[in-house]
């Protein structure tokens, strides 16, 4: 049995991870960056998930604070901010792929392309490398 010193104890790896990604919105922002190439605030808003502006702003701030994403001024569109995954964020690729594989297996209404799922099951490392190359 693990001794819990106080309510903020973070010795459990799952609890630690959930502290960084406490809700679906954080994962969906990472998903949109990783798989859909989204980089701008408005692109996240228009992703079709129905996230509110205050929740999106909060999640982007939290992800940046935890070193999962970074933001810079867009060099071409100076009035816009560009978001990208950090190396720490890119380390989530296997986690996201595992979630896709599990979800596609158990969700009869999955929208994941069957070819992608088959490739993921047959060669997850190639999929991971392909994603990393696209994010560079």
Backbone bond lengths (Angstrom), bond angles and torsions (degrees), N, CA, C in turn:
res aa  C-N    CA-C-N  psi(-1)  N-CA   C-N-CA  omega(-1)  CA-C   N-CA-C  phi
1 X - - - 1.448 - - 1.518 109.80 -
2 X 1.299 116.07 135.92 1.454 121.64 179.34 1.521 108.82 -86.66
3 X 1.319 115.32 131.95 1.462 119.68 178.18 1.520 109.35 -82.92
4 X 1.296 115.49 123.20 1.460 121.91 -179.20 1.527 108.43 -92.80
5 X 1.348 116.76 108.60 1.460 121.33 -177.31 1.518 112.19 -70.67
6 X 1.339 116.57 -42.24 1.452 120.34 177.79 1.516 109.18 -157.14
7 X 1.319 116.33 177.18 1.460 119.94 -175.03 1.524 113.34 -68.72
8 X 1.334 118.73 -11.13 1.460 121.61 -179.33 1.532 112.57 -101.77
9 X 1.318 117.29 10.26 1.460 121.44 -178.60 1.515 110.21 -58.61
10 X 1.328 116.61 134.52 1.462 120.95 -175.99 1.520 112.74 -126.33
11 X 1.310 119.85 30.75 1.452 121.85 -179.30 1.512 114.20 -71.35
12 X 1.302 117.71 -20.48 1.464 122.12 -179.69 1.529 109.17 -83.79
13 X 1.349 117.94 125.00 1.462 119.65 -179.11 1.527 113.54 -60.88
14 X 1.307 117.86 -34.42 1.466 120.10 179.02 1.519 109.72 -69.23
15 X 1.309 116.60 -44.01 1.469 119.78 178.44 1.530 110.77 -62.29
16 X 1.333 117.12 -42.21 1.461 121.28 178.14 1.525 110.67 -59.46
17 X 1.328 116.41 -46.34 1.465 121.19 -179.80 1.517 110.67 -63.75
18 X 1.308 117.89 -43.99 1.458 121.17 -179.84 1.526 111.91 -65.67
19 X 1.333 117.10 -26.29 1.463 119.97 175.14 1.529 109.69 -62.89
20 X 1.329 117.20 -31.83 1.460 122.21 179.71 1.522 111.83 -85.58
21 X 1.329 116.67 -27.57 1.467 121.56 -175.82 1.521 108.47 -132.50
22 X 1.301 116.92 61.49 1.451 121.37 -172.21 1.511 116.01 -70.51
23 X 1.317 118.39 -6.62 1.459 118.56 -179.44 1.521 109.96 -151.45
24 X 1.310 114.60 175.25 1.470 120.43 -176.61 1.521 112.61 -65.23
25 X 1.324 117.59 -30.31 1.464 119.52 -173.70 1.520 112.65 -62.56
26 X 1.315 117.16 -40.41 1.467 120.00 179.22 1.520 110.53 -61.80
27 X 1.321 116.90 -44.97 1.459 120.20 178.59 1.526 111.24 -64.27
28 X 1.331 117.37 -37.59 1.461 119.80 -179.44 1.526 111.87 -69.79
29 X 1.318 117.73 -33.94 1.466 120.64 174.93 1.533 109.07 -64.93
30 X 1.330 117.17 -46.22 1.464 120.88 177.83 1.524 109.86 -61.71
31 X 1.326 117.58 -42.84 1.470 121.59 177.47 1.525 111.10 -56.92
32 X 1.332 115.81 -47.09 1.459 119.55 -177.77 1.525 111.81 -64.21
33 X 1.319 117.22 -34.78 1.458 120.44 177.42 1.531 110.61 -72.40
34 X 1.314 115.69 -43.65 1.455 121.85 -172.72 1.526 113.08 -73.95
35 X 1.320 116.73 -43.92 1.462 120.64 -171.47 1.527 114.08 -107.70
36 X 1.326 116.96 -21.56 1.462 119.51 -175.11 1.522 113.34 -114.92
37 X 1.333 116.40 -0.25 1.460 120.82 175.14 1.516 115.33 69.07
38 X 1.312 117.96 21.20 1.468 120.30 -179.46 1.526 109.56 -75.16
39 X 1.350 115.42 142.08 1.466 121.07 -176.10 1.516 113.45 -135.18
40 X 1.332 116.84 -19.86 1.461 121.48 -172.97 1.524 111.09 -111.61
41 X 1.320 114.62 149.87 1.458 122.35 179.60 1.536 111.42 -49.46
42 X 1.327 117.09 -50.21 1.469 120.23 -178.22 1.521 112.89 -63.36
43 X 1.333 117.30 -31.42 1.465 119.59 177.25 1.524 110.88 -64.73
44 X 1.327 117.19 -37.29 1.471 120.09 176.90 1.527 110.37 -67.70
45 X 1.329 116.24 -41.08 1.470 120.56 178.66 1.526 111.65 -61.60
46 X 1.316 116.59 -36.90 1.460 122.01 -175.22 1.531 112.89 -92.16
47 X 1.327 117.71 13.43 1.466 121.81 -175.20 1.527 112.92 -71.83
48 X 1.323 117.12 -9.71 1.453 119.48 177.90 1.520 114.98 92.28
49 X 1.322 116.41 5.10 1.471 120.06 -178.72 1.525 112.34 -91.94
50 X 1.328 117.09 -17.24 1.458 120.39 178.93 1.518 114.50 82.63
51 X 1.313 117.19 25.94 1.471 119.72 178.25 1.533 109.23 -71.06
52 X 1.310 115.94 139.58 1.467 120.14 178.57 1.526 109.72 -82.83
53 X 1.324 116.05 159.15 1.461 120.64 -176.38 1.526 112.08 -62.67
54 X 1.322 117.48 -39.69 1.464 118.99 -178.73 1.531 111.65 -69.00
55 X 1.334 117.49 -37.64 1.472 120.66 178.11 1.529 109.35 -67.75
56 X 1.325 117.42 -44.47 1.460 120.51 179.41 1.527 110.67 -59.88
57 X 1.304 117.15 -47.81 1.470 120.66 179.94 1.528 110.54 -59.05
58 X 1.328 116.42 -41.87 1.455 121.31 179.50 1.532 111.59 -64.67
59 X 1.323 117.50 -44.37 1.469 120.97 -178.64 1.530 111.12 -67.57
60 X 1.328 117.22 -41.33 1.460 119.54 177.30 1.529 110.35 -61.79
61 X 1.313 117.06 -42.26 1.460 121.81 178.16 1.536 110.52 -61.50
62 X 1.336 116.69 -46.02 1.468 120.91 -179.67 1.526 111.54 -64.43
63 X 1.332 116.84 -44.29 1.467 119.97 179.75 1.528 111.06 -62.79
64 X 1.319 116.39 -37.38 1.462 119.80 177.00 1.531 110.44 -68.77
65 X 1.312 116.33 -44.57 1.472 121.38 179.43 1.525 111.43 -57.19
66 X 1.327 116.94 -37.66 1.467 121.50 -178.96 1.524 112.91 -87.91
67 X 1.330 117.25 4.13 1.456 120.76 174.51 1.515 115.29 77.30
68 X 1.336 117.38 18.75 1.466 121.82 -179.54 1.522 110.51 -86.37
69 X 1.326 116.26 -34.18 1.463 121.00 177.23 1.525 108.70 -129.92
70 X 1.318 115.01 163.24 1.462 120.15 172.84 1.522 107.37 -129.50
71 X 1.309 114.48 161.77 1.463 118.38 176.65 1.512 108.72 -135.28
72 X 1.332 114.12 144.14 1.461 121.51 176.84 1.524 107.47 -141.63
73 X 1.314 115.54 160.19 1.470 119.75 172.09 1.511 107.53 -68.62
74 X 1.319 116.31 134.50 1.456 121.21 177.17 1.526 107.80 -64.51
75 X 1.330 118.36 121.76 1.458 120.21 -178.16 1.525 113.58 -64.10
76 X 1.327 117.23 -24.95 1.466 120.49 -179.64 1.528 112.28 -92.71
77 X 1.314 116.20 -39.62 1.469 121.39 -179.69 1.525 106.98 -113.95
78 X 1.289 116.61 82.37 1.470 122.98 -171.15 1.528 114.54 -53.45
79 X 1.326 118.07 -24.63 1.460 120.09 -178.73 1.530 111.93 -82.34
80 X 1.325 117.43 -7.27 1.464 120.50 -177.32 1.520 111.34 -107.31
81 X 1.333 114.06 154.86 1.458 121.95 176.08 1.518 107.69 -107.53
82 X 1.319 115.59 136.46 1.454 122.94 179.58 1.529 108.67 -105.06
83 X 1.314 117.70 127.76 1.461 122.38 177.67 1.522 108.99 -105.37
84 X 1.328 116.12 142.80 1.461 119.95 176.04 1.523 109.66 -147.79
85 X 1.320 114.74 158.49 1.459 120.09 177.42 1.521 109.49 -76.49
86 X 1.306 116.45 137.89 1.461 121.75 173.83 1.527 107.67 -83.28
87 X 1.315 116.77 178.41 1.471 118.99 175.94 1.530 109.95 -61.36
88 X 1.314 116.93 -35.48 1.470 120.95 176.41 1.527 109.85 -63.44
89 X 1.313 117.55 -40.57 1.458 121.47 177.58 1.518 112.08 -66.07
90 X 1.335 116.23 -39.01 1.464 120.39 179.32 1.520 111.97 -66.84
91 X 1.325 116.53 -24.05 1.462 120.12 176.12 1.530 111.82 -65.69
92 X 1.312 116.87 -12.88 1.467 121.39 178.12 1.534 112.52 -80.73
93 X 1.320 118.30 -6.22 1.465 120.25 -178.29 1.529 111.83 -52.60
94 X 1.343 120.09 -49.96 1.473 118.44 179.95 1.534 113.17 -61.59
95 X 1.325 116.39 -34.91 1.469 120.62 178.16 1.526 109.95 -64.55
96 X 1.320 115.74 -47.35 1.467 120.41 -179.21 1.532 110.47 -64.50
97 X 1.328 117.12 -40.24 1.462 120.06 178.58 1.524 110.92 -65.06
98 X 1.324 117.40 -38.94 1.473 120.83 177.08 1.528 110.34 -63.71
99 X 1.327 116.93 -39.42 1.467 120.12 178.20 1.526 110.37 -65.64
100 X 1.337 117.08 -40.14 1.467 120.69 178.33 1.522 109.87 -63.06
101 X 1.321 115.46 -45.95 1.466 118.93 -177.26 1.532 110.91 -64.23
102 X 1.316 116.93 -45.20 1.457 121.16 -179.84 1.530 109.94 -64.52
103 X 1.328 117.12 -47.02 1.462 121.36 -178.70 1.515 112.28 -62.52
104 X 1.332 116.48 -41.41 1.468 118.83 -179.17 1.520 111.47 -68.59
105 X 1.317 116.32 -28.14 1.471 120.87 178.55 1.530 111.39 -72.10
106 X 1.323 116.41 -36.51 1.466 120.35 -172.18 1.523 114.78 -105.45
107 X 1.322 118.15 -10.87 1.463 121.18 -179.60 1.526 109.05 -100.93
108 X 1.329 117.32 109.73 1.468 119.07 -179.42 1.535 112.57 -66.46
109 X 1.321 117.83 -15.55 1.465 121.73 -179.91 1.524 112.68 -105.11
110 X 1.333 117.06 21.54 1.464 119.73 -177.19 1.524 111.04 -56.69
111 X 1.318 114.13 143.02 1.459 120.79 176.57 1.526 110.92 -102.22
112 X 1.327 116.50 2.37 1.462 119.64 179.15 1.526 108.73 -67.79
113 X 1.326 117.27 129.98 1.465 119.71 179.18 1.534 111.25 -60.28
114 X 1.306 116.32 133.28 1.466 121.56 -177.45 1.528 111.80 -57.19
115 X 1.325 116.82 -39.66 1.471 120.38 179.56 1.527 110.83 -61.23
116 X 1.346 116.89 -41.25 1.459 120.52 178.11 1.522 110.40 -62.97
117 X 1.328 117.01 -44.36 1.465 121.24 -178.69 1.527 110.15 -62.99
118 X 1.322 117.19 -43.29 1.470 120.00 178.54 1.521 110.62 -62.58
119 X 1.325 117.07 -43.99 1.464 120.39 177.49 1.523 111.24 -63.02
120 X 1.323 116.63 -38.82 1.460 121.38 178.42 1.523 110.74 -63.04
121 X 1.317 116.85 -43.41 1.471 120.20 -179.45 1.527 111.83 -69.99
122 X 1.328 116.67 -33.69 1.469 120.27 -177.08 1.521 113.71 -84.45
123 X 1.321 117.38 -32.32 1.458 119.90 -176.13 1.529 111.17 -151.45
124 X 1.335 116.61 71.57 1.467 119.42 -177.63 1.533 113.19 -61.79
125 X 1.324 117.63 -31.08 1.464 119.86 -179.36 1.530 111.25 -66.60
126 X 1.313 117.61 -38.54 1.467 120.72 177.51 1.528 110.16 -64.43
127 X 1.319 116.45 -42.86 1.469 120.52 177.69 1.529 109.61 -60.00
128 X 1.332 116.24 -44.94 1.467 120.70 179.88 1.529 110.58 -60.13
129 X 1.321 116.60 -45.49 1.465 120.85 179.85 1.531 111.41 -63.94
130 X 1.321 116.70 -40.73 1.472 120.91 178.00 1.527 110.69 -60.39
131 X 1.320 116.59 -42.68 1.465 120.48 179.98 1.528 110.05 -65.25
132 X 1.321 116.29 -44.90 1.469 120.14 178.58 1.525 111.57 -58.31
133 X 1.312 117.51 -42.99 1.470 121.40 179.04 1.525 110.40 -62.29
134 X 1.320 116.31 -42.92 1.470 120.37 -179.30 1.527 111.18 -65.56
135 X 1.310 117.50 -31.79 1.470 121.15 -178.89 1.521 113.14 -79.08
136 X 1.305 117.13 -15.69 1.477 120.38 -179.15 1.499 110.86 -72.48
